[in-house]
């Protein structure tokens, strides 16, 4: 119940925003007993309930807030009418059963003590039965020969004018109308037997059904559902749903409304799974799957590790400066295995300060030099996509099932301070050992990401700290062979003209080099002879001396030089390549 309790806490803290559209929000927070729906036709009436005009509502226009009963909010194929705004099949009289349900529901609210001035004009117009004629004359719908509309699922919304200042206008923005329905619906539920709400801990009218559509991309999937009265019959553990759990109607409405509002405005989907991170009081926090960045949103290129470290510390301070001591953060992931069931696949609660510290540690240890972009930390999506995706047509494609599973795994690793996964690091090393399959920016991105992951993995598992700059004193066999591969690549590419598009022998033989480095190096050395002759004497002398210096270290560092290279060879390759580029720029 932790998730629902925090969602209710969020709703209570944001109750003043319920029913109000704020700039920058994709959807507003829906009040209790209301949902958001997309309208297709807007009908304007006067104060006497007479038709004034109608128009089609564009897809680009935002969803509207409509009142619903507990039953109508979860309706499927069985007819059940909304109290005010509903589909044309309910509002128009051609479908007798649906229309009767709609009129009875609207009439009951209109004639109750919780009525509203806008209700009587709408009810009067609905009873007149001219809606199909009016919309057809306005050329907004088409009728078949039998006189029924070709599309009965068009959602109708209402605008009522002529009621005086403060009352005119759309129904979906009228706060007094929303309050009237909430009071009316609460009064209807007072006759229900109260029960202990396991979310709030109070005794209140329980919810018989719970809202659907919390995660828009998962459609009708429900977070709480119990319709197993036949078949498995609650797996033999219960006789009825109340024995499993009881949630109060108000708590259920608040929790589901808050979760939908948070997911739509702050959730990040990956492969069909939605990741959410929020503070119940509305304090701004970085997304759990994205870079920490600065609170202001501004960022600068970090040319060296010390500058990157300084920027990280400043970003951490900017997030923490207005953070209350006990402020918390909730991290959750949602996914639907079927169309009707929504699962919480990950859940965690932390102090916001601890959460920010963990983001800081991740980005400080999982970083590398990324060419002209300076020192960076690759995004979680970039790591997963490059580790498990396949290069196709100049881009990397990954299966959604793999993406969502690995994104959650890496998110948990980041939040829970778990060691970097071995298989993910090895997958990146394997991909980066086939640089020939990638081109241009994709090749640089893969190499940068692999090196950052290697650095993170080595730090988490062995407490090794690898610098960003070339280490000329490093005698590790893997590192030295990586440097040799970069030199072979540099010698050959230095002789190319701007028109040359071919790959170097070093890149073509990279995978063989990683498997049998000494044998492959002898072949590479032979292939480099004609390219050495094309270099100017100074550059030729520099590369030959540098190669000999590395080979001399290799001859005494290890007895078995031909065994498979470990991940560190990519660090040596990257360092030597970056050092050469730096020298050329100078």
C-alpha positions in Angstrom: 0.0 0.0 0.0 3.0 2.3 0.1 2.5 3.5 -3.4 -1.1 4.3 -2.9 -0.4 6.1 0.4 2.2 8.3 -1.2 -0.2 8.9 -4.2 -2.9 10.0 -1.7 -0.4 12.2 0.1 0.5 13.8 -3.3 -3.1 14.5 -4.1 -3.8 16.1 -0.8 -0.7 18.3 -1.2 -1.8 19.3 -4.8 -5.6 19.5 -4.1 -5.6 23.2 -5.0 -4.6 22.2 -8.5 -7.4 19.7 -9.1 -9.5 20.7 -12.1 -7.1 23.6 -13.1 -5.0 23.6 -16.2 -1.5 24.9 -15.6 0.9 26.1 -18.3 3.4 23.4 -19.3 1.2 20.5 -18.1 0.1 17.9 -20.6 -3.0 17.1 -18.5 -4.5 18.7 -15.3 -5.1 16.8 -12.1 -8.6 15.4 -12.2 -10.8 16.0 -9.1 -12.4 13.1 -7.2 -15.2 11.5 -9.2 -13.9 12.9 -12.5 -11.8 11.6 -15.4 -10.1 13.1 -18.4 -11.6 12.3 -21.8 -11.1 13.6 -25.3 -14.2 15.3 -26.7 -15.1 15.3 -30.4 -18.1 17.7 -30.6 -18.7 20.8 -28.5 -22.4 22.0 -28.3 -23.2 25.5 -27.1 -26.7 26.2 -25.5 -28.4 29.3 -24.1 -29.8 29.7 -20.7 -33.2 28.2 -21.8 -31.6 25.0 -23.2 -31.9 26.0 -26.9 -29.3 25.1 -29.4 -26.9 27.9 -30.4 -24.0 26.3 -32.2 -21.7 23.3 -32.4 -18.2 22.6 -33.6 -15.8 19.8 -34.0 -13.0 19.6 -31.4 -9.6 19.2 -32.9 -7.2 16.4 -31.9 -4.6 19.0 -30.9 -7.0 20.4 -28.3 -6.4 19.1 -24.7 -8.6 16.5 -23.0 -11.5 17.8 -20.9 -12.5 16.9 -17.3 -15.9 15.1 -17.1 -17.8 13.8 -14.1 -18.3 10.1 -13.8 -19.8 7.6 -11.5 -17.8 4.6 -10.1 -19.6 2.3 -12.6 -19.4 4.5 -15.7 -15.7 5.2 -15.2 -15.0 1.5 -15.6 -17.6 0.6 -18.2 -16.7 -1.8 -21.0 -19.3 -3.3 -23.3 -22.3 -3.1 -20.9 -24.2 0.2 -21.2 -23.6 2.6 -18.3 -24.1 6.4 -18.7 -21.9 9.2 -17.6 -23.8 11.9 -15.7 -23.1 14.9 -18.0 -20.7 14.6 -21.0 -21.1 11.3 -22.9 -21.0 9.7 -26.3 -23.5 10.5 -29.0 -25.1 7.0 -28.6 -26.1 8.0 -25.0 -27.0 11.6 -25.5 -29.2 11.2 -28.7 -32.5 9.4 -28.5 -32.0 6.8 -31.3 -30.7 4.2 -28.8 -33.5 3.9 -26.4 -31.7 1.8 -23.7 -28.6 4.0 -23.6 -30.5 7.2 -23.8 -32.8 6.3 -21.0 -29.8 5.5 -18.8 -28.3 8.9 -19.6 -31.5 10.9 -19.0 -32.2 9.1 -15.7 -28.6 9.8 -14.4 -28.7 13.5 -15.5 -32.2 14.0 -14.2 -31.3 12.6 -10.8 -28.4 15.0 -10.4 -30.4 18.0 -11.8 -33.3 17.5 -9.4 -31.1 16.8 -6.4 -30.1 19.4 -3.7 -26.7 19.5 -5.3 -27.9 20.8 -8.7 -26.1 23.5 -10.7 -27.5 26.3 -13.0 -25.9 24.6 -16.1 -27.7 21.3 -15.6 -31.3 22.4 -16.3 -30.5 23.9 -19.8 -28.6 20.8 -20.8 -31.3 18.4 -19.5 -34.0 20.5 -21.3 -32.1 20.3 -24.6 -31.4 16.5 -24.2 -35.2 15.9 -23.6 -36.0 17.9 -26.8 -34.5 15.1 -28.8 -33.2 17.4 -31.6 -29.5 16.8 -31.2 -29.1 14.6 -34.2 -30.9 17.0 -36.5 -29.0 20.0 -35.1 -25.6 18.3 -35.6 -26.6 17.0 -39.1 -27.7 20.5 -40.2 -24.4 21.9 -38.9 -22.7 19.2 -41.1 -20.8 17.8 -38.2 -22.2 14.2 -38.4 -23.7 12.0 -41.1 -26.9 10.0 -40.6 -27.7 6.7 -42.3 -31.1 6.0 -43.9 -32.5 4.8 -40.6 -31.8 8.2 -39.0 -29.0 7.0 -36.7 -25.5 8.5 -36.7 -22.7 6.6 -38.5 -20.4 7.1 -35.5 -22.2 6.8 -32.1 -18.9 7.0 -30.1 -18.4 10.8 -30.6 -18.0 12.4 -27.2 -20.3 15.4 -26.6 -19.3 18.2 -24.3 -21.4 21.3 -23.3 -21.0 25.0 -23.2 -23.8 27.0 -21.6 -24.2 30.8 -21.9 -26.8 33.3 -20.9 -26.7 32.4 -17.2 -24.9 35.5 -16.0 -21.3 36.5 -15.3 -19.3 33.7 -13.5 -21.6 31.0 -14.7 -21.3 31.2 -18.5 -18.8 29.0 -20.3 -17.6 25.4 -20.7 -18.7 22.7 -18.2 -15.2 21.2 -18.0 -13.6 24.3 -16.5 -16.3 25.2 -14.1 -15.0 24.5 -10.5 -18.4 25.0 -9.0 -19.9 22.4 -11.3 -17.2 19.9 -10.3 -17.8 20.5 -6.6 -21.5 20.1 -7.1 -21.0 16.6 -8.6 -18.5 15.6 -5.9 -21.0 16.5 -3.2 -23.8 14.8 -5.1 -21.8 11.6 -5.5 -20.7 11.6 -1.9 -24.3 11.9 -0.8 -25.3 8.9 -3.0 -22.6 6.8 -1.3 -23.6 7.5 2.3 -26.0 4.6 2.3 -23.1 2.1 1.7 -21.8 0.1 4.6 -18.4 1.6 5.7 -15.2 -0.5 5.9 -11.6 0.0 7.0 -9.6 1.6 4.2 -6.2 0.0 4.1 -4.7 3.1 2.5 -5.8 5.9 4.8 -6.5 3.8 7.9 -10.0 5.3 8.3 -13.4 3.8 8.1 -15.2 5.0 5.0 -17.4 3.9 2.1 -15.3 1.3 0.1 -14.6 1.4 -3.6 -16.4 -1.3 -5.5 -14.4 -0.6 -8.7 -11.1 1.2 -9.3 -10.2 3.6 -12.2 -8.4 2.4 -15.3 -6.1 4.1 -17.7 -3.6 5.3 -15.1 -0.8 4.8 -17.7 -2.1 6.0 -21.1 0.1 3.8 -23.1 -1.3 0.7 -21.3 -4.9 1.6 -22.1 -7.5 0.0 -19.9 -5.1 -1.8 -17.5 -6.0 -1.5 -13.8 -3.7 -1.3 -10.9 -6.4 -2.8 -8.5 -8.8 -5.4 -9.9 -10.7 -8.4 -8.5 -13.0 -10.2 -10.9 -11.8 -13.8 -10.2 -15.1 -15.0 -8.7 -15.1 -17.9 -11.2 -12.2 -20.1 -12.3 -9.3 -19.7 -9.9 -11.7 -18.0 -7.3 -9.0 -15.9 -5.7 -6.5 -18.8 -5.8 -8.3 -20.5 -2.9 -7.2 -17.8 -0.4 -10.4 -15.7 -0.1 -14.2 -16.1 -0.5 -14.7 -12.5 -1.8 -12.8 -9.4 -2.7 -13.2 -7.7 0.6 -11.2 -10.3 2.4 -8.2 -9.5 0.2 -8.1 -5.7 0.6 -10.5 -2.8 1.1 -9.7 0.6 -0.2 -12.0 3.6 0.4 -13.6 5.3 -2.5 -12.0 8.7 -1.7 -8.6 7.2 -1.3 -8.9 5.2 -4.5 -10.0 8.2 -6.5 -7.2 10.4 -5.0 -4.5 7.8 -5.6 -5.4 6.9 -9.1 -5.9 10.5 -10.1 -2.6 11.6 -8.7 -0.7 8.7 -10.3 -2.2 9.4 -13.8 -1.4 13.1 -13.4 2.2 12.3 -12.4 2.7 9.7 -15.1 1.4 11.8 -17.9 3.4 14.9 -16.9 6.6 13.3 -15.5 6.7 9.6 -16.5 9.2 8.4 -19.0 8.3 5.3 -21.1 10.9 2.8 -22.4 9.8 -0.2 -24.3 6.2 0.0 -23.0 7.3 0.3 -19.3 6.9 3.7 -17.6 9.4 5.0 -15.1 8.3 7.6 -12.6 10.1 9.6 -9.9 8.4 12.3 -7.8 8.2 14.1 -4.5 4.8 14.1 -2.8 5.0 17.8 -1.9 5.7 18.8 -5.5 9.4 19.6 -5.1 11.2 19.5 -8.4 13.7 16.5 -8.8 15.7 15.1 -11.7 14.3 12.1 -13.6 15.6 8.8 -12.4 16.4 7.6 -15.9 18.0 10.9 -17.1 21.1 12.9 -16.3 21.2 14.8 -13.0 22.0 18.1 -14.6 21.5 21.5 -13.0 18.2 22.6 -11.5 18.2 25.6 -13.8 18.6 23.4 -16.8 21.8 25.2 -18.0 24.9 23.1 -18.6 28.4 23.7 -20.0 31.0 21.6 -21.7 33.4 20.1 -19.2 36.8 20.0 -21.0 38.6 18.0 -18.2 37.7 15.8 -15.2 38.2 18.5 -12.6 35.8 20.8 -14.4 33.3 18.0 -14.7 33.6 17.3 -11.0 33.0 20.9 -10.2 29.9 21.0 -12.4 28.6 17.9 -10.7 29.0 19.4 -7.3 27.3 22.6 -8.3 24.4 20.6 -9.8 24.1 18.6 -6.6 24.1 21.8 -4.5 21.5 23.5 -6.8 19.1 20.6 -6.3 19.7 20.5 -2.5 19.6 24.2 -1.7 15.9 24.4 -1.1 15.3 20.8 -0.2 13.7 20.2 3.3 15.6 17.8 5.5 12.8 15.1 5.5 11.8 15.5 1.9 11.3 12.1 0.3 11.3 10.7 -3.2 9.3 7.8 -4.7 10.6 5.8 -7.6 8.3 3.4 -9.4 8.0 1.6 -12.7 4.7 0.4 -14.3 4.0 -2.2 -17.0 1.0 -4.2 -18.2 1.5 -7.9 -19.0 -2.1 -8.0 -20.3 -4.6 -5.4 -21.5 -6.4 -5.4 -18.1 -3.7 -5.7 -15.5 -1.2 -3.1 -14.5 1.8 -4.1 -12.5 4.2 -2.2 -10.3 7.5 -3.7 -11.5 9.8 -1.5 -9.3 9.2 0.5 -6.2 11.5 2.4 -3.8 11.3 5.2 -1.3 14.3 7.3 -0.3 15.1 10.6 1.3 15.5 13.1 -1.6 19.0 14.0 -0.4 20.1 10.3 -0.5 18.5 10.0 -4.0 20.5 13.0 -5.3 23.7 11.7 -3.7 23.2 8.4 -5.5 22.7 10.1 -8.9 25.9 12.1 -8.1 27.9 9.0 -7.4 26.7 7.3 -10.6 27.6 10.2 -12.8 30.9 10.7 -11.1 32.0 7.0 -11.5 30.3 6.3 -14.9 32.0 9.0 -17.0 34.4 9.4 -19.9 35.7 11.9 -22.4 33.4 12.2 -25.3 35.3 14.1 -28.0 34.1 17.6 -28.6 31.4 17.2 -26.0 34.0 17.0 -23.2 33.6 14.8 -20.1 30.1 13.2 -19.9 28.2 10.4 -18.4 26.2 8.3 -20.9 22.4 8.1 -20.3 20.9 4.8 -19.1 19.1 4.4 -22.4 22.3 4.9 -24.3 24.0 2.2 -22.3 21.2 -0.3 -22.7 20.5 0.5 -26.4 24.1 0.1 -27.4 24.7 -2.9 -25.2 21.7 -5.0 -26.4 20.6 -3.3 -29.7 21.7 -4.1 -33.2 23.0 -1.6 -35.8 20.6 -1.3 -38.7 20.6 1.4 -41.4 22.8 3.8 -39.5 21.0 3.4 -36.2 20.8 1.0 -33.3 17.5 -0.9 -32.8 16.5 -2.8 -29.7 13.5 -5.0 -28.9 11.0 -3.4 -26.5 11.0 -6.4 -24.2 14.7 -6.2 -23.7 14.7 -2.5 -23.5 12.2 -2.3 -20.6 13.8 -5.1 -18.6 17.3 -3.8 -18.9 16.3 -0.2 -18.3 14.6 -1.2 -15.0 17.7 -3.3 -14.1 20.0 -0.4 -14.7 17.7 2.1 -12.9 17.6 -0.2 -9.9 21.4 -0.4 -10.1 21.7 3.4 -10.1 19.2 4.0 -7.3 20.1 1.1 -5.0 23.9 1.6 -5.5 24.3 -1.9 -6.8 27.5 -2.9 -8.8 27.4 -2.3 -12.6 26.1 -5.6 -14.3 28.9 -7.8 -15.6 26.9 -9.0 -18.6 26.0 -5.4 -19.7 29.7 -4.4 -19.5 30.7 -7.4 -21.5 28.0 -6.8 -24.1 29.4 -3.2 -24.6 32.9 -4.5 -24.8 31.9 -7.0 -27.4 30.1 -4.4 -29.5 33.0 -1.9 -29.2 35.3 -4.7 -30.5 33.3 -4.6 -33.8 33.7 -0.9 -34.5 33.7 -1.7 -38.2 29.9 -2.2 -38.0 29.4 1.4 -37.0 30.0 4.7 -38.7 30.8 8.3 -37.8 29.1 9.5 -34.7 27.6 6.1 -33.9 31.1 4.7 -33.6 32.3 7.5 -31.3 29.2 7.1 -29.2 29.7 3.4 -28.8 33.3 3.7 -27.9 32.6 6.5 -25.4 29.8 4.5 -23.8 31.8 1.3 -23.6 34.7 3.1 -21.9 32.4 4.8 -19.4 30.8 1.4 -18.6 34.3 -0.2 -18.2 35.4 2.5 -15.8 32.2 2.2 -13.8 32.4 -1.6 -13.7 36.1 -1.5 -12.6 35.3 1.0 -9.9 32.3 -1.0 -8.5 33.9 -4.4 -8.5 37.7 -3.7 -8.0 37.8 -0.2 -6.7 40.0 0.8 -9.7 39.9 4.4 -10.7 40.9 5.0 -14.3 41.9 8.5 -15.4 40.7 10.2 -18.6 44.2 10.9 -19.9 46.8 8.6 -21.5 48.9 6.8 -18.8 52.4 6.3 -20.4 53.6 4.4 -17.3 50.8 1.8 -17.4 52.3 -1.7 -18.0 49.1 -3.6 -18.1 49.2 -6.0 -21.2 45.7 -5.2 -22.3 46.2 -1.5 -22.0 49.4 -1.6 -24.0 47.9 -3.7 -26.8 45.0 -1.2 -27.0 47.6 1.6 -27.5 49.3 -0.5 -30.3 45.9 -0.9 -32.0 45.3 2.9 -31.9 48.8 3.5 -33.3 48.3 1.1 -36.2 45.0 2.8 -37.0 46.7 6.2 -36.8 49.6 5.3 -39.1 47.4 4.0 -41.9 44.7 6.8 -41.6 47.5 9.5 -41.6 48.2 8.6 -45.3 44.6 8.9 -46.4 43.3 11.8 -48.4 39.9 13.4 -47.8 38.4 11.3 -50.6 39.5 8.0 -49.0 36.5 6.2 -47.5 38.0 2.8 -46.7 38.5 1.5 -43.2 42.0 0.8 -41.8 43.4 -2.7 -41.4 43.5 -2.1 -37.7 39.7 -1.7 -37.6 39.1 -4.6 -40.0 41.2 -6.9 -37.8 40.1 -5.5 -34.4 38.1 -8.5 -33.3 40.9 -10.9 -34.3 43.3 -8.6 -32.4 41.2 -8.8 -29.3 41.1 -12.6 -29.4 44.8 -13.2 -30.5 46.6 -9.9 -30.0 50.2 -11.0 -30.6 49.6 -13.0 -33.7 47.4 -10.3 -35.1 49.9 -7.5 -34.2 52.6 -9.3 -36.3 50.2 -9.3 -39.3 49.3 -5.7 -38.7 53.0 -4.6 -38.4 53.7 -6.2 -41.8 50.7 -4.4 -43.4 51.9 -1.1 -42.0 55.3 -1.1 -43.8 54.1 0.6 -47.0 52.2 3.2 -45.0 55.2 4.1 -42.9 57.0 4.9 -46.2 54.4 7.4 -47.1 54.7 9.4 -43.9 57.1 12.3 -43.5 60.3 11.4 -41.7 59.4 13.2 -38.4 56.0 11.5 -38.1 57.5 8.2 -39.1 60.2 8.4 -36.5 57.7 9.4 -33.8 55.4 6.4 -34.5 58.2 3.9 -34.8 59.8 5.0 -31.5 56.4 5.0 -29.7 55.6 1.5 -31.0 59.0 0.2 -30.0 58.6 1.7 -26.5 55.3 -0.1 -26.0 56.6 -3.4 -27.5 59.6 -3.3 -25.1 57.2 -3.0 -22.1 55.2 -5.9 -23.5 58.2 -8.2 -23.8 58.8 -8.2 -20.1 55.2 -7.7 -18.7 53.7 -11.1 -19.4 54.8 -14.5 -20.6 51.6 -15.3 -22.5 51.1 -12.3 -24.8 48.7 -14.0 -27.2 45.8 -14.8 -24.8 42.5 -12.9 -25.2 42.4 -9.3 -24.3 40.3 -8.0 -21.4 38.1 -4.9 -21.4 40.9 -2.5 -20.5 42.4 -2.7 -24.0 39.6 -0.4 -25.1 40.7 2.2 -22.6 44.2 2.0 -23.9 42.9 2.3 -27.5 40.8 5.3 -26.6 43.5 7.1 -24.6 46.1 6.7 -27.4 43.7 7.8 -30.1 42.6 10.8 -28.1 46.3 11.7 -27.3 47.1 11.6 -31.0 44.1 13.9 -31.8 45.2 16.3 -29.1 48.7 16.5 -30.4 47.5 17.1 -34.0 45.3 20.0 -32.7 48.2 21.5 -30.9 
